[in-house]
């Protein structure tokens, strides 16, 4: 892996869903992508098909919950932007979650994102330049039944975003979060493609789930170098879900 410059974006969970789409959009914008995930085959496929291949896009196979692995694999990485996108969810009443379930969700969505941020922030501080985008969720603002553990981790990620925006502003590192509503991907397909999905649509003012491409403009804008005064913002793209009762 070559050391890099101020044009690289590291995206966790890049092998599918929102992460692979962010990779495509940002590669098209002219950024060099470093995809992070657990499956080499899936990552290789996504990264090898990205536009602007002359930028030397690359990938790192790692589990974001493994702090030692993260520190080791990211120690020589110099990046302009990080998207903490990898995440997992389950559907259980909170009091019926096992500790194993809860540990897994917290370790991925919260601790995993912190592991990656902690590994890249020292170099961003030295460079006095960086952008971190945390992928939170509308559920981090307004939970629903059966996704309480997930919602709690996303609420925590929103507070991490705000705290780090304050702590890192002096180093010219901007930290923002996106709080998406519902987009059908592997994380929720089982839930959204059935009757529960139809009921959920009725709670959304726009009465539909988002198309994955409806996040494209925002991710481009957050990483655009001209967008230099936005930090500590939690931006909702949720069809109005979090706007009111
Ligand atoms: P997805 O299941 O398609 O993708 C999640 C990715 O994260 C996968 O590539 C998975 O392998 C990776 N991942 C999970 N655990 C990992 C680990 N320990 N180490 C490395 N990679 C790991 O889901 P998605 O919908 O693309 O979700 C992406 C992010 O967007 C998640 O944080 C999710 O919570 C958030 N989000 C999704 C929606 C939605 O409706 N799809 C809504 C709000 C927020």
Boltz pocket constraint, residues with backbone or C-beta under 6 A from the ligand:
constraints:
  - pocket:
      binder: B
      contacts: [[A, 12], [A, 13], [A, 14], [A, 15], [A, 16], [A, 17], [A, 18], [A, 19], [A, 36], [A, 37], [A, 38], [A, 62], [A, 63], [A, 64], [A, 65], [A, 84], [A, 85], [A, 86], [A, 87], [A, 88], [A, 108], [A, 112], [A, 135], [A, 136], [A, 137], [A, 138], [A, 179], [A, 180], [A, 181], [A, 182], [A, 183], [A, 184], [A, 185], [A, 186], [A, 187], [A, 188]]
      max_distance: 6.0
